[in-house]
Amino acid sequence: MPLAKALELAQEYDLDLVEVAATARPPVCKLMDYGKFKYESAMKAREARKNQAHTVIKEMKLRPKIDPHDYDTKKGHVVRFLKQGDKVKITIMFRGREQSRPELGFRLLQRLADDVADLGFVESNPKQDGRNMIMVLGPHKKKTEAMAEAREAQAARKAGRQQESNPAEEPAEA
């Protein structure tokens, strides 16, 4: 269709003539409300950003001579981070004579990796970095899956609380 005819048609229907494929021969155009199209595409992009998850690396610092109870506490934090879908960087700090025994730190990191194997995997094997030994654990679940599970659990808890405060009338026994 000639350009003049297409522009006349667009004015008649109070729409815009938008070029869709400029490289095609002949160029492809479309009649549409361009303002509405831009608004809808912006809303889609905004919704996509809202559902997007940011990968966060949490850090946990340990010492080679850690007390069993302290180890359990730190392991609990690592478990929580992995359940939330975050990566965890575990750093073991060596001081003084501890630096001559890096195998202690290596064993501790291996033990921690084995303890949380069901929630995460070793993304970066333990490696010595000056006075520190570093290992990175990654979650088996993606951040978006973890966020969806958390929302479902929260909704279930909320529904449970509402049911406790407003119990349904029980049928009378005859």
LUMDRENZA-227912 format. One record per residue (C-alpha): residue in one letter; x, y, z. Coordinates in pm, whole numbers, padded with zeros to 5 digits, always signed. Layout:
AXYZ/...
//
This chain:
M+00000+00000+00000/P+00139+00344-00079/L+00259+00558+00212/A+00006+00835+00151/K-00283+00584+00159/A-00151+00423+00480/L-00118+00762+00652/E-00472+00856+00542/L-00604+00527+00682/A-00421+00586+01014/Q-00574+00935+01048/E-00920+00800+00966/Y-00904+00548+01254/D-00715+00792+01485/L-00415+00554+01511/D-00043+00580+01446/L+00144+00427+01152/V+00437+00241+01307/E+00723+00087+01108/V+00768-00269+01238/A+01037-00410+01007/A+01241-00142+00836/T+01489-00383+00675/A+01218-00586+00498/R+01150-00517+00133/P+00898-00353+00117/P+00911-00210+00474/V+00640-00347+00703/C+00419-00101+00893/K+00136-00146+01140/L-00160+00065+01251/M-00164+00092+01632/D-00204+00327+01926/Y+00169+00382+01989/G+00124+00548+02330/K-00076+00250+02456/F+00184+00010+02311/K+00471+00191+02489/Y+00279+00194+02818/E+00200-00180+02799/S+00559-00271+02713/A+00684-00059+03005/M+00440-00239+03239/K+00562-00580+03115/A+00925-00478+03170/R+00841-00351+03520/E+00663-00678+03607/A+00960-00879+03478/R+01199-00674+03696/K+00974-00729+03998/N+00992-01107+03961/Q+01365-01103+03892/A+01590-01235+04167/H+01927-01086+04254/T+02197-01338+04333/V+02356-01248+04663/I+02676-01392+04804/K+02658-01420+05182/E+02981-01467+05376/M+03048-01682+05679/K+03382-01659+05861/L+03523-01947+06065/R+03841-02027+06254/P+04026-02363+06240/K+03986-02425+06616/I+03611-02364+06629/D+03402-02497+06918/P+03142-02763+06819/H+02850-02545+06935/D+02982-02244+06743/Y+03025-02466+06436/D+02662-02578+06463/T+02546-02216+06488/K+02749-02111+06183/K+02629-02419+05993/G+02270-02317+06076/H+02331-01978+05918/V+02479-02142+05607/V+02174-02373+05585/R+01939-02073+05612/F+02127-01884+05339/L+02120-02185+05106/K+01747-02238+05169/Q+01689-01876+05069/G+01869-01949+04741/D+02181-01742+04815/K+02541-01841+04751/V+02763-01868+05057/K+03133-01781+05069/I+03299-01954+05362/T+03626-01804+05482/I+03857-01969+05731/M+04095-01722+05892/F+04434-01853+06006/R+04637-01671+06271/G+04993-01721+06386/R+05096-02087+06399/E+04763-02198+06249/Q+04902-02091+05910/S+05139-02389+05915/R+04837-02629+05937/P+04614-02549+05636/E+04487-02912+05636/L+04281-02828+05948/G+04093-02560+05755/F+04057-02786+05453/R+03904-03063+05669/L+03666-02815+05832/L+03547-02688+05494/Q+03500-03045+05367/R+03298-03131+05680/L+03076-02827+05629/A+03027-02912+05260/D+02926-03268+05355/D+02685-03141+05623/V+02497-02916+05378/A+02527-03140+05070/D+02148-03184+05048/L+02094-02805+05019/G+02396-02692+04820/F+02703-02794+04627/V+03065-02684+04627/E+03088-02422+04356/S+03450-02331+04424/N+03682-02579+04593/P+03879-02465+04900/K+04185-02263+04809/Q+04443-02084+05020/D+04451-01706+04979/G+04722-01563+05203/R+04606-01603+05564/N+04259-01719+05456/M+04114-02030+05295/I+03803-01971+05084/M+03527-02198+04951/V+03198-02103+04778/L+02879-02305+04815/G+02593-02267+04569/P+02230-02364+04636/H+02059-02648+04448/K+01745-02431+04422/K+01733-02111+04224/K+01657-01788+04406/T+01318-01754+04232/E+01212-02104+04345/A+01317-02029+04702/M+01126-01699+04696/A+00813-01873+04564/E+00834-02140+04837/A+00877-01872+05104/R+00569-01686+04976/E+00362-02009+04981/A+00477-02090+05334/Q+00393-01738+05449/A+00046-01759+05292/A-00012-02096+05461/R+00094-01955+05800/K-00135-01656+05752/A-00428-01880+05658/G-00357-02098+05965/R-00358-01795+06194/Q-00686-01669+06049/Q-00844-02010+06096/E-00732-02017+06462/S-00880-01674+06532/N-01208-01746+06342/P-01288-02116+06394/A-01575-02243+06181/E-01889-02330+06370/E-01893-02697+06447/P-02214-02882+06365/A-02430-02953+06670/E-02455-03313+06776/A-02803-03463+06770/
//
